[in-house]
């Protein structure tokens, strides 16, 4: 039973890598700030999957990777709450959320 | 190929397709749907990694909280459909692809060099020692060794809540 497909480590690592790829491409490519935030969430998800997979396959005797995956989830939730508050402020002030048009960040 | 492998392939395909949809789709609502699909796929991958607690937390926090928050932001910000030019210039697409591909190849090289010697025969399998990290172990870890990061996370969440409230109050005062 060693050659089951879900027992290979590199599949998880490459899935996490593809999530990182999509996230970086989306942060550069998206125009609206919400699109950039969605891409940031993809990057966070990839990091969590990476930590959990490495914990499962490299050091299966303790659970530090899973604990830090939970910590990453908390950080991502707090970050998205703050970012959406800032996006709301930007929309109230400028009436748009285009990332490229925000040239002045002062009053 | 048994049933577990087929479900695993479906999960991986949902994750990859959701991530691609979150980046490439023209509408921001479809991008959010793609993000939700990718998060569900990752929850399934956590189950395959023998950690159902992480899977439940993934569904609770990401699918339940973060995506609903983003959906509320989309609804509050309003008519994004008047500017449907999410597909911007070709140059920007090429630039994004270039930046992402450079990082992708760097990390592919890193993964192959670190774990490449175990790739063909696939040695580090679930064979080695049995993996028995339960929810109880994770809870004990949080209250024994990782007390400081746990408290720092709670502090971070409190500061984030206060910051969001302050942002809302300041925006109301300025109007």
Interface residues (C-beta under 8 A of the other chain):
Chain A: X2 X3 X4 X5 X6 X7 X8 X9 X10 X11 X12 X13 X14 X15 X17 X18 X19 X20 X21 X22 X23 X24 X25 X26 X28 X29 X30 X31 X32 X34 X35 X37 X38 X39 X41 X42 X45 X48 X49 X52 X53 X55 X56 X57 X58 X60 X61 X62 X63 X64 X66 X67 X68 X69 X70 X71 X73 X74 X75 X76 X77 X78 X79 X80 X81 X82 X84 X85 X86 X87 X88 X89 X91 X92 X96 X97 X98
Chain B: X1 X2 X4 X5 X8 X9 X12 X15 X16 X19 X20 X22 X23 X28 X31 X32 X35 X38 X39 X42 X45 X46 X48 X49 X50 X51 X53 X54 X57 X58 X61 X62 X65 X66 X69 X70 X72 X73 X74 X76 X77 X80 X83 X85 X86 X88 X92 X93 X95 X96 X97 X99 X100 X101 X103 X104 X107 X108 X111 X115 X118 X119 X122 X124 X125 X126 X127 X128 X129 X130 X131 X133 X137 X138 X141 X142 X145 X146 X149 X150 X153 X156 X157 X159 X160 X161 X163 X164 X167 X168 X170 X171 X175
